[in-house]
Amino acid sequence: MNKLGILILFTQAALCLGVLKVELDENLGSEAKVLTVSTLKRPKVCTQQAEPGDFLKVHYSGHFKDKDGDVFDSSKSRGSTYDFVLGKGQVIQGYELAVPGMCLGETRAFHVPSHLAYGEHGYPPTIPPNADLYFVVDLVYLDRSNNPNFN
């Protein structure tokens, strides 16, 4: 199993506690670079949890540094969800690590260090190089009908 697979399994187990911190050995100097995932709202009954291969629709707001930082993007302000297949590299690595195990109807907050977001190149002109990001994410749709892991 590769490093991403191990981290996804660890993420799912640790989220039972409500807060997760994943420290990655990236030799980034004295400042620890940590992905932090917090569950803000969980449905009373979790009918489905996101797994790699699932087609997902989320609403999110992306902020610089923390929830009080400037908003650089919001799916709600555009009036449409962000759609992707989990585990296919269609989202930043921080999302790939933070979303597995998320229940349909759940809201999570992710603090994503730059090396798990857009790194030293950033995403010009919106996201500068080495920017740590904060996301609030609502999982609003989950379809696993085409997920090869479940069919």
MOTAJO-V513583 format. One record per backbone hydrogen bond with DSSP energy under -0.5 kcal/mol. CO is the residue of the C=O (numbers start at 1). NH is the residue of the N-H. Records with the same first field share a line. If there is no record, write none. Layout:
# MOTAJO-V513583
CO->NH  NH
This chain:
# MOTAJO-V513583
2->6
3->7
4->8
5->9
6->10
7->11
8->12
9->13
10->14
11->15
13->16
14->17
15->18
18->39
20->37
21->23
22->24  35
24->26
30->32
32->34
33->24
34->36
35->22
36->111
37->20
38->40  109
41->107
45->47
48->104
50->101
51->54
54->56  86
55->143
56->84
57->140  141
58->82
59->138
60->75  76
61->136
62->72  73
63->65  134
64->66
66->69
70->64
73->62
74->78
75->79  80
81->83
82->58
84->56  86
85->88  90
86->53
92->95  96
93->97
94->98
95->99
96->100
99->102
102->50
103->106
106->139
107->40  41
108->137
109->38
110->112  135
111->36  113
112->133
113->116
114->117  119
116->94
118->121  122
119->122  130
123->126  127
126->128
127->123
128->131
132->65
133->112
134->63
135->110  137
136->61
137->108
138->59  140
139->105
141->57
143->55
144->147
146->148
147->150  151
